Structure formats: structure tokens, C-alpha cells
Amino acid sequence: MREKKTDPELPVLLPFQPGIVSNGEFVPPEPTEAHRRIAHLAMERGTEIARSKRIDRRRFLMGIGGLAVTLGAINLVACGDEDEPGGRFDVPTDIDDDAVCEMLEGDEFIFDIQTHHVNLSTDPGRGLARLFQPLNPGCSDDDLECFSRYGYLRDIFLESDTTVAVLSDTPSPTDASDPLTFDEMQRSRDIVDQLSSGGASRLLLHSIVVPNVGPLQAQLDMMQARAEMLDVAAWKVYTPYSGDSGGWFLDDEDIGIPLIEKARETGVKIICAHKGLALFGFDPVFGSPRDFGPVAKAYPDMNFVAYHSGWESDAPDGPYNPDDPRGVDLLIKSMEDNGVPPNSNIYAELGTTWRNVMSDPTRAAHVIGKLLKHVGEDNVLWGTDCIWYGAPQPQIAAFRAFQIDPALAQEHGYPELTPEIKAKVFGLNSAKLYGIDAEAQRCAIQRDAIEDYRDVYREMEPDTHAPRWAARGPITRRGMLQYFAQNGGAWSPWR
């Protein structure tokens, strides 16, 4: 917050940077000329509207009007012509306040199954935050709270419409090298629970399992102990993480199968695996989701969630191509090769994937359309990878407004993005997977303290907030290359 005139001016930013940006797990490509044009047009149009409304430009861009302007700029620049139908955002062109709110606001049950923060009281947590700080306009040198539990609660539960979230972690050799230990995750959950009412929690926990670090039995024993504590909603693994012995696959007889058997034994039958988005220090071979089909077929009573849906930033993301599958096509091909039908026990999660295709409507139409068709309308799950991308509200608003062109949908057999399907993706599918009664959950938390805080927070003047939806990490290609150069060409400062 700018408290006095001598304080530096807060930056004027768009609600989100158009184009492919990083969550800290991969090096993005340079922005395209179309992405630069989108940013220029949105800033130009936002300035014009703010002037006509006699309001501060930064204040306008920080709100829902700024989101509408940016999505409208994508429509103008990136939607193609009538001969190449793709996708578009259903946003008003006159920026009427009521019309914008109607298009971009909603009351869905939003269950974000991929969220993150760090623990600033530890060296690994502070190290990660300091590394990210120069690339985040919302953080100052001496205030890294935007990466902390406080920043997380603000971004997820005050700055967005998220109803329930899953807090996740990163693969680390030991607790001492972890930027967010399981104990700290439990503490975050307990704090959120204290603000909730009616016995319904807004925060669930992943437990990271790293079976290729140290004795495998120690990891299996840890799974048993945490499951007995009833604190684990699902297991999270990073198969391309090199660990002590290199990457691995879920169908690996020495590592993956014992892990699945242990998960099955504990009764926590959801395994979430990082797929796609290979980075320095990860083995891209093991980022392939080719192992999903075999294990889903072998363990029909288990559920396997492909985080990022296997998406890769350099994949073509056109119609499904079984002859040369890349990115999400690899997940679909693995299902087909093993006779796993849509809407069975393989799920596709959208964290980072949706954020990075939403500036390219035709690409987005194919990615979302393919997943809904081949993985299933009941098995595409909402995730945002926030707070690395700041608050998830721009992603939420964009998905609410997104439509697949009927001609493209008919040509490729994609379903129409109806409100009912969007509601499933936003949260109803994940609620079913995690055994949550969405309607009962909403009733229980309808007027809890978080809702009251959210109402008060949104009534505050926008200028009292730091840049609302600024990303919390190195999102550009230059930023990521600097990141890796400072860390010996490997992912992460806590290794």
C-alpha cells in the first residue's frame, strides 16, 4: 500500500500477462507478437475507459473491468477469422458495469486442487521467496509475505471466488530442505478451519511422497502414519524428479507399484502425479503420462490425477493426433492404448495448463475440448497452481467467459461448454472424487468468517491493495533462465 506521497508508485499492470508464463517449473517461450499486441491493446483500451469514467487507470485495471478489457483484447487479436473457428471469450464490448459483472462473476462451487505457499520462517522458504521477489511487483525487498501463509489466505480466499482448496508441496529430499513441510501444511489447514464453521473445512492436504529418495520403505511407512492421522486427502508424486536414482514411472515394479499398493492399503486411493512441464533437474522422459493407462487398467479401484494434464508449452495443441502424440495427447493415447474409457479412473487437472492456453483461444478450445471428450466431462478438474500466479481470479473469470466455437466443436466432437459442464470442471467433479458433498459444504461455509472477511476486503478501495493479481514467481523466460543460472542449472534453491 502507498501510505505517503514519497512512497514509490505502485505499478500499473494488466490483470494477467498475456501469453505463456511460468509457474517456476519450466522455461516459457518468448511472448509472441500476438501476445504483445494483446497487452498493448488492453492497456490502451483500459486507459481510454478509465479516462472516460474519470477513475484512476490502475484502479480500473485492478478490477473486473480490467479483466473484461484484457479478455476482449484477446478476442480481437487472437481469435482468428471466420474460416478458422476456435474459441472466444463472451465479454461485453461496451464495458457496462452490470454487464461485465454478469458475464465474469458467478456463484459456482470452486474447488482448486492445486495451490501452494512457502514457510518464511525457514531458510528454504525464505530462499525461494527471495529468488522470486525481484520478478514480483507485489513484493518488496523487506516484505516477502506475499509468498507466505498470509499471502496465500489473501490470494486464494479473499482475492478469488475459490470455495475449497487443496494445499500441495514440492519434492524435497528431507523436511529440513523443504520450503513447506507437512507440519506447516497442517498448521495452515488448522488456521483455515478456525475461520470456518459448521465442521466444514475449506482446505485439504496433499502428502508428497518421494519414493526415489532414501529407502523406499521409509516413504511407505510415512504414508501409513499420515493416513492413520486422517490428515491426507491424496498422495502427490513427481515422477520426473531425479531424486537419488533418477525419474520413475507409476508402473515401475520397484518403485511405482509398491507405492500404489501402499496407497490402496491405506484407503487414500487418490494419486496425483506431476506430468508434463519438464524443467532443469527433472528428466522429461518421466514427465510423460504414458504410465497412466497401464496403472489405471491394473488398479480400477484407484484414482489417478494427471497434474497439468501432461501439457507441454511446446506441444502443438491442435486436434488430437494419435500418430504423433505430444502434451495432453500423450495422456489420451495412454488411455486408448489400455482400454481406459472416459469418465473412469483417470483425471486431468488444469493447473498451469489453463493459465497458459487462455491467451490463445483456438489452442484453448482444442485442449479443453480434447480433455472433455477423451478424459471425460466428469474427470476434468479445476486447479490453478496459485499462488505462483498470484490470485486465481483472472483464471476463474476467463474460464467462466470462455466458449468453444460451435463449428470447431462439431468438427472434432467436442462438447459445448455449457454452465453445467463448467460447474463440473470448477468443482463438482473434484468434490465427487474427494468425497465432498458440495451442496452441504456450501451451506456449512455460507456465512463463515472467511465470507465476512471477503465481503469487507472487496469493499475496500483498490488502492489499499498491492497489485491484486500479480504473479508470485519468475514467470518470464528471462526470469527462469536467471533462476537456473543462480542455482547451478537445477531446480530449486533448497536442494
Phi, psi and omega per residue, in radians:
M1 nan 2.397 3.095
R2 -1.506 1.843 -2.995
E3 -1.594 -0.390 3.128
K4 -2.540 2.853 -3.021
K5 -1.102 -0.462 -3.124
T6 -1.383 -0.200 3.080
D7 -1.149 2.615 3.110
P8 -1.132 2.577 3.100
E9 -1.157 2.388 3.012
L10 -1.217 2.560 -3.064
P11 -1.194 2.653 3.024
V12 -1.643 1.995 -3.028
L13 -2.208 2.674 2.933
L14 -1.297 2.789 3.129
P15 -1.015 -0.540 3.018
F16 -2.683 2.669 -3.138
Q17 -1.414 2.095 3.140
P18 -1.091 2.504 3.078
G19 1.881 -3.044 -3.139
I20 -1.473 2.140 3.105
V21 -2.235 2.830 -2.995
S22 -1.665 2.625 2.968
N23 -1.679 0.185 -3.065
G24 1.649 -0.031 -3.075
E25 -1.902 -0.020 3.123
F26 -2.797 2.822 3.112
V27 -1.625 2.016 -3.100
P28 -1.370 2.799 3.035
P29 -1.288 2.915 3.042
E30 -1.134 2.598 3.089
P31 -1.074 2.493 3.130
T32 -1.371 2.947 3.083
E33 -1.095 -0.637 3.104
A34 -1.092 -0.710 3.135
H35 -1.144 -0.677 3.099
R36 -1.132 -0.696 3.119
R37 -1.142 -0.685 3.097
I38 -1.048 -0.840 -3.121
A39 -1.075 -0.768 -3.136
H40 -1.110 -0.812 -3.106
L41 -1.130 -0.718 -3.140
A42 -1.133 -0.744 3.124
M43 -1.152 -0.719 3.136
E44 -1.113 -0.820 -3.130
R45 -1.181 -0.677 3.110
G46 -1.111 -0.706 3.096
T47 -1.093 -0.759 -3.135
E48 -1.086 -0.787 -3.116
I49 -1.199 -0.723 3.123
A50 -1.065 -0.705 3.119
R51 -1.132 -0.735 -3.114
S52 -1.186 -0.517 3.128
K53 -1.565 -0.067 -3.135
R54 1.021 0.772 3.053
I55 -2.210 2.809 -3.120
D56 -1.099 2.370 -3.095
R57 -1.058 -0.780 -3.128
R58 -1.080 -0.708 -3.141
R59 -1.101 -0.721 3.138
F60 -1.136 -0.815 -3.093
L61 -1.181 -0.445 3.133
M62 -1.315 -0.215 -3.064
G63 -1.841 -2.945 -3.067
I64 -1.171 -0.469 3.061
G65 -1.099 -0.683 3.079
G66 -1.107 -0.644 3.068
L67 -1.104 -0.782 -3.140
A68 -1.088 -0.708 3.130
V69 -1.099 -0.769 -3.101
T70 -1.181 -0.754 3.097
L71 -1.146 -0.638 3.075
G72 -1.123 -0.642 3.099
A73 -1.147 -0.643 3.074
I74 -1.085 -0.750 3.103
N75 -0.982 -0.782 -3.058
L76 -1.218 -0.646 -3.009
V77 -1.628 -0.713 -2.863
A78 -1.951 0.025 -3.018
C79 -1.466 -0.101 3.127
G80 1.358 -2.986 -3.141
D81 -1.886 -3.113 -3.063
E82 -1.135 -0.402 3.138
D83 -1.393 -0.239 3.139
E84 -2.256 1.265 -3.106
P85 -1.173 2.548 3.121
G86 -2.494 -1.820 3.095
G87 -2.399 2.945 3.081
R88 -2.794 2.899 3.124
F89 -1.782 2.242 -3.121
D90 -1.485 1.469 -3.140
V91 -2.191 2.578 3.128
P92 -1.200 2.616 -3.122
T93 -1.629 -0.257 -3.088
D94 -1.666 -0.055 3.118
I95 0.976 0.594 2.983
D96 -1.147 2.290 -3.016
D97 -0.988 -0.802 -3.114
D98 -1.154 -0.703 -3.130
A99 -1.144 -0.714 3.127
V100 -1.097 -0.808 -3.139
C101 -1.063 -0.704 -3.121
E102 -1.119 -0.669 -3.100
M103 -1.342 -0.695 -2.936
L104 -1.853 -0.140 3.082
E105 -1.833 2.761 -3.118
G106 -2.869 -3.131 -3.127
D107 -2.289 0.561 -3.132
E108 -1.169 2.760 2.933
F109 -1.395 1.869 -3.046
I110 -1.852 2.019 -3.079
F111 -2.037 1.797 -3.094
D112 -1.614 1.924 -3.023
I113 -1.664 0.207 3.018
Q114 -2.478 1.746 3.113
T115 -2.390 2.767 -3.030
H116 -2.552 2.685 2.811
H117 -2.707 3.073 3.127
V118 -2.091 2.923 3.073
N119 -1.792 1.900 -3.068
L120 -1.302 -0.106 3.127
S121 -1.481 -0.016 3.130
T122 -2.012 2.720 3.101
D123 -1.072 -0.788 3.105
P124 -1.069 -0.708 3.139
G125 -1.143 -0.798 3.114
R126 -1.163 -0.638 3.135
G127 -1.094 -0.758 3.125
L128 -1.146 -0.746 -3.127
A129 -1.124 -0.738 -3.132
R130 -1.159 -0.599 3.121
L131 -1.159 -0.662 -3.122
F132 -1.381 -0.450 -2.968
Q133 -0.945 -0.805 -3.079
P134 -1.066 -0.381 -3.116
L135 -1.692 0.089 -3.103
N136 -2.070 1.876 -3.108
P137 -1.161 -0.189 3.135
G138 -1.540 -0.070 -3.097
C139 -2.095 2.402 3.047
S140 -1.709 2.949 -3.086
D141 -1.029 -0.636 -3.050
D142 -1.804 0.180 -3.138
D143 -2.458 1.778 -3.086
L144 -1.854 0.311 -3.035
E145 -1.090 -0.343 -3.130
C146 -1.135 -0.307 3.098
F147 -1.664 -0.078 -2.955
S148 -1.602 -3.065 3.058
R149 -1.034 -0.683 3.116
Y150 -1.083 -0.851 3.120
G151 -1.067 -0.640 3.121
Y152 -1.105 -0.868 -3.127
L153 -1.073 -0.671 3.116
R154 -1.159 -0.878 -3.046
D155 -1.173 -0.754 -3.048
I156 -1.383 -0.805 -2.962
F157 -1.822 -0.272 3.080
L158 -1.866 -0.710 -3.066
E159 -1.558 -0.029 3.134
S160 -2.426 2.986 -3.134
D161 -1.574 0.230 -3.110
T162 -1.032 2.309 3.138
T163 -1.611 -0.886 -3.102
V164 -2.386 2.588 -3.127
A165 -2.415 2.769 2.952
V166 -1.907 2.192 3.093
L167 -1.572 2.229 -3.064
S168 -2.092 2.998 -3.048
D169 -2.274 -3.080 3.116
T170 -2.077 2.743 -3.130
P171 -1.268 2.238 3.127
S172 -2.456 2.571 -3.107
P173 -1.097 -0.664 -3.096
T174 -2.507 2.880 3.061
D175 -1.062 -0.609 -3.098
A176 -1.146 -0.387 -3.130
S177 -1.816 0.184 -3.045
D178 -1.668 2.238 3.101
P179 -1.244 -0.213 3.059
L180 -2.692 1.801 -3.116
T181 -1.359 2.914 3.124
F182 -1.119 -0.614 3.090
D183 -1.058 -0.719 3.136
E184 -1.230 -0.591 3.050
M185 -1.091 -0.733 3.092
Q186 -1.069 -0.693 3.132
R187 -1.110 -0.733 3.083
S188 -1.055 -0.761 3.118
R189 -1.069 -0.732 -3.121
D190 -1.134 -0.675 3.119
I191 -1.136 -0.754 3.097
V192 -1.107 -0.689 3.128
D193 -1.074 -0.646 3.141
Q194 -1.112 -0.465 -3.140
L195 -1.575 -0.153 3.131
S196 -1.657 2.984 -3.111
S197 -2.452 2.912 3.066
G198 1.254 0.258 3.093
G199 1.358 0.111 -3.131
A200 -1.794 2.191 3.139
S201 -1.621 2.563 3.055
R202 -1.608 -0.106 -3.018
L203 -2.317 2.196 3.042
L204 -1.949 2.874 -3.046
L205 -2.153 2.386 2.852
H206 -1.483 2.649 2.890
S207 -1.993 2.109 3.096
I208 -1.270 2.338 3.032
V209 -2.087 2.234 -3.114
V210 -2.105 1.401 -2.988
P211 -1.267 -0.200 3.128
N212 -1.782 0.383 3.018
V213 -2.195 2.088 -3.139
G214 1.250 -2.991 -3.139
P215 -1.130 2.312 3.129
L216 -1.031 -0.678 -3.085
Q217 -1.061 -0.585 3.119
A218 -1.104 -0.676 3.105
Q219 -1.198 -0.676 3.127
L220 -1.180 -0.655 3.087
D221 -1.139 -0.690 3.090
M222 -1.062 -0.747 3.104
M223 -1.018 -0.779 -3.134
Q224 -1.080 -0.802 -3.100
A225 -1.116 -0.767 -3.116
R226 -1.226 -0.612 3.095
A227 -1.137 -0.664 3.124
E228 -1.173 -0.450 3.081
M229 -1.338 -0.147 3.139
L230 1.051 0.574 -3.101
D231 -1.911 0.010 -3.029
V232 -1.911 2.129 3.081
A233 -1.549 -0.507 -3.133
A234 -2.874 2.815 3.072
W235 -1.699 2.508 3.128
K236 -2.163 2.269 3.135
V237 -2.277 2.684 3.074
Y238 -2.095 1.575 -3.085
T239 -1.118 -0.505 3.115
P240 -1.465 -0.060 3.111
Y241 -1.191 2.218 -2.980
S242 -1.225 -0.601 3.111
G243 0.956 -2.402 3.136
D244 -1.568 -0.464 -2.957
S245 -2.230 0.217 -3.126
G246 1.650 3.071 -3.131
G247 -1.195 3.035 -3.077
W248 -2.668 2.954 3.085
F249 -2.085 2.740 3.132
L250 -1.101 -0.472 3.139
D251 -1.647 0.241 3.074
D252 -1.192 2.160 -3.068
E253 -1.130 -0.464 -3.076
D254 -1.600 -0.419 -3.066
I255 -2.158 -0.994 -3.003
G256 -1.173 -0.806 -3.080
I257 -1.138 -0.772 3.061
P258 -1.040 -0.627 3.107
L259 -1.137 -0.788 3.135
I260 -1.106 -0.742 3.126
E261 -1.066 -0.707 3.120
K262 -1.165 -0.757 3.104
A263 -1.031 -0.752 3.119
R264 -1.054 -0.742 -3.129
E265 -1.125 -0.654 -3.116
T266 -1.276 -0.339 -3.082
G267 1.551 -0.119 3.039
V268 -1.578 1.667 -2.874
K269 -1.796 0.500 3.053
I270 -2.016 2.132 3.066
I271 -2.063 2.076 3.129
C272 -1.818 2.221 -3.078
A273 -2.169 2.294 3.017
H274 -1.137 2.145 3.123
K275 -2.361 2.354 -3.050
G276 1.522 -2.938 3.055
L277 0.827 0.965 3.112
A278 -1.257 2.435 3.141
L279 -2.321 3.028 3.098
F280 -1.011 2.314 -3.107
G281 1.663 -0.279 3.033
F282 -1.824 2.619 3.062
D283 -1.638 1.919 -3.053
P284 -1.047 -0.448 3.126
V285 -0.997 -0.705 -3.061
F286 -1.540 0.037 2.985
G287 -1.459 -0.120 3.125
S288 -1.203 2.419 3.066
P289 -1.503 0.361 -3.099
R290 -1.096 -0.356 -3.115
D291 -1.436 -0.171 -3.079
F292 -1.166 -0.779 -3.133
G293 -1.034 -0.892 -3.129
P294 -1.029 -0.765 -3.093
V295 -1.319 -0.578 3.089
A296 -1.138 -0.654 3.100
K297 -1.199 -0.711 -3.091
A298 -1.310 -0.468 -3.089
Y299 -2.228 1.303 -3.073
P300 -1.169 -0.279 3.122
D301 -1.570 -0.045 3.090
M302 -1.770 2.779 3.120
N303 -2.107 2.304 -3.059
F304 -2.118 2.112 -3.084
V305 -1.897 2.061 3.101
A306 -1.491 1.816 3.100
Y307 -1.195 2.367 -3.050
H308 1.233 0.046 3.125
S309 1.070 0.288 -3.088
G310 1.383 0.172 -3.040
W311 -1.132 2.494 3.038
E312 -2.213 2.445 -3.064
S313 -1.123 -0.448 -3.106
D314 -1.737 0.135 3.072
A315 -1.266 2.594 -3.076
P316 -1.193 -0.521 3.096
D317 0.927 0.821 2.984
G318 -1.808 -2.655 3.064
P319 -1.037 2.692 3.139
Y320 -1.003 2.267 -3.092
N321 -2.199 1.619 -3.115
P322 -1.204 -0.294 -3.120
D323 -1.412 -0.435 3.106
D324 -2.495 1.160 -3.017
P325 -1.273 2.324 3.059
R326 -2.451 2.688 3.116
G327 1.062 -2.314 -3.091
V328 -1.114 -0.395 3.115
D329 -1.088 -0.532 3.109
L330 -1.121 -0.661 3.099
L331 -1.140 -0.794 3.135
I332 -1.098 -0.760 -3.140
K333 -1.090 -0.687 3.118
S334 -1.104 -0.665 3.088
M335 -1.131 -0.827 -3.106
E336 -1.118 -0.754 -3.098
D337 -1.096 -0.443 -3.082
N338 -1.910 0.181 3.071
G339 1.161 0.540 3.102
V340 -1.635 1.954 -3.056
P341 -1.355 2.877 3.044
P342 -1.023 2.707 3.074
N343 1.045 0.622 3.068
S344 -1.896 -1.964 -3.046
N345 -2.087 0.369 2.977
I346 -2.017 2.324 -3.088
Y347 -2.175 2.601 3.118
A348 -2.023 2.133 -3.127
E349 -1.773 2.533 -2.952
L350 -1.771 0.105 -3.128
G351 -0.991 2.309 -3.065
T352 1.211 -0.649 -3.104
T353 -1.080 -0.966 -3.134
W354 -1.102 -0.735 -3.133
R355 -0.974 -0.609 -3.017
N356 -1.693 -0.158 3.034
V357 -1.811 -0.166 -3.000
M358 -1.287 -0.208 3.035
S359 -1.527 -0.077 3.130
D360 -2.202 1.524 -2.962
P361 -1.008 -0.635 3.126
T362 -1.199 -0.749 3.072
R363 -1.064 -0.756 3.130
A364 -1.084 -0.716 -3.131
A365 -1.058 -0.739 3.135
H366 -1.208 -0.761 -3.115
V367 -1.098 -0.907 -3.116
I368 -1.159 -0.751 -3.137
G369 -1.061 -0.794 3.138
K370 -1.082 -0.772 -3.112
L371 -1.117 -0.766 3.136
L372 -1.123 -0.662 -3.109
K373 -1.288 -0.834 -2.958
H374 -1.677 -0.632 3.084
V375 -1.501 -0.622 3.009
G376 2.132 2.497 -3.131
E377 -1.090 -0.411 3.135
D378 -1.610 -0.055 -2.984
N379 -2.171 0.246 2.998
V380 -1.727 2.203 -2.939
L381 -2.066 2.474 -3.134
W382 -1.389 2.273 3.011
G383 -2.690 2.690 -3.047
T384 -2.236 -0.285 -3.068
D385 1.137 0.409 3.078
C386 -1.546 2.552 0.512
I387 -1.768 0.267 3.085
W388 -1.068 -0.506 3.065
Y389 -1.721 0.324 -3.047
G390 1.331 -2.748 3.116
A391 -1.197 2.524 -3.067
P392 -1.433 0.085 -3.044
Q393 -1.030 -0.709 3.088
P394 -1.027 -0.665 3.111
Q395 -1.160 -0.701 3.132
I396 -1.104 -0.873 -3.109
A397 -1.084 -0.703 -3.133
A398 -1.120 -0.727 -3.129
F399 -1.194 -0.629 3.071
R400 -1.013 -0.677 -3.026
A401 -1.558 -0.173 -2.987
F402 -1.357 2.457 3.072
Q403 -2.391 2.502 3.027
I404 -1.606 2.288 -3.134
D405 -0.996 2.282 -3.111
P406 -0.962 -0.620 -3.139
A407 -1.151 -0.740 3.107
L408 -1.149 -0.745 3.136
A409 -1.071 -0.755 3.141
Q410 -1.156 -0.712 -3.114
E411 -1.084 -0.660 -3.027
H412 -1.928 0.054 3.110
G413 1.306 0.443 3.111
Y414 -1.398 2.506 3.085
P415 -1.287 2.722 3.046
E416 -1.227 2.443 3.114
L417 -1.414 1.340 3.136
T418 -1.346 2.844 3.040
P419 -0.978 -0.582 -3.128
E420 -1.171 -0.749 3.118
I421 -1.193 -0.715 3.105
K422 -1.068 -0.689 3.113
A423 -1.098 -0.661 3.071
K424 -1.079 -0.865 -3.109
V425 -1.106 -0.773 -3.093
F426 -1.042 -0.559 -3.070
G427 -3.017 -0.474 -3.053
L428 -1.176 -0.620 3.102
N429 -1.122 -0.797 3.141
S430 -1.185 -0.637 3.108
A431 -1.036 -0.749 3.116
K432 -1.128 -0.771 3.141
L433 -1.064 -0.749 -3.078
Y434 -1.549 0.091 3.068
G435 1.255 0.618 -3.129
I436 -1.895 2.343 3.011
D437 -1.447 1.777 -3.008
A438 -1.050 -0.745 -3.097
E439 -1.187 -0.759 3.099
A440 -1.115 -0.670 3.121
Q441 -1.099 -0.770 3.136
R442 -1.117 -0.702 3.120
C443 -1.124 -0.682 -3.098
A444 -1.183 -0.567 -3.069
I445 -1.866 0.157 -3.010
Q446 -0.977 -0.690 -3.126
R447 -2.220 0.702 3.078
D448 -1.348 3.108 -3.058
A449 -1.103 -0.572 3.139
I450 -1.104 -0.705 3.091
E451 -1.096 -0.703 3.119
D452 -1.127 -0.779 3.116
Y453 -1.082 -0.702 -3.131
R454 -1.066 -0.770 3.139
D455 -1.071 -0.803 -3.126
V456 -1.142 -0.757 -3.097
Y457 -1.059 -0.730 -3.081
R458 -1.326 -0.252 3.068
E459 -1.510 -0.197 3.120
M460 -1.214 2.680 3.084
E461 -1.087 2.345 -3.124
P462 -0.984 -0.521 -3.104
D463 -1.193 -0.215 3.094
T464 -1.445 -0.136 3.141
H465 -1.723 2.619 2.898
A466 -1.149 2.948 3.095
P467 -0.826 2.033 -2.817
R468 -1.095 -0.787 -2.985
W469 -2.043 0.468 -3.121
A470 -1.174 2.456 3.125
A471 -1.140 2.669 -3.079
R472 -1.853 0.413 -3.107
G473 -2.746 3.141 3.109
P474 -1.305 1.788 -2.987
I475 -1.706 -0.302 -3.065
T476 -1.648 2.880 3.098
R477 -1.074 -0.795 3.135
R478 -1.065 -0.745 -3.133
G479 -1.079 -0.755 -3.136
M480 -1.193 -0.661 3.109
L481 -1.156 -0.660 3.036
Q482 -1.086 -0.742 3.118
Y483 -0.959 -0.900 -3.090
F484 -1.207 -0.611 3.119
A485 -1.094 -0.625 -3.133
Q486 -1.322 -0.234 -3.063
N487 -2.152 0.555 3.036
G488 1.167 0.450 3.122
G489 1.324 0.300 -3.126
A490 -2.234 2.752 3.091
W491 -1.487 1.943 1.724
S492 2.602 2.743 -3.041
P493 -1.279 -0.115 -3.099
W494 -1.776 0.068 -3.120
R495 -1.265 nan nan
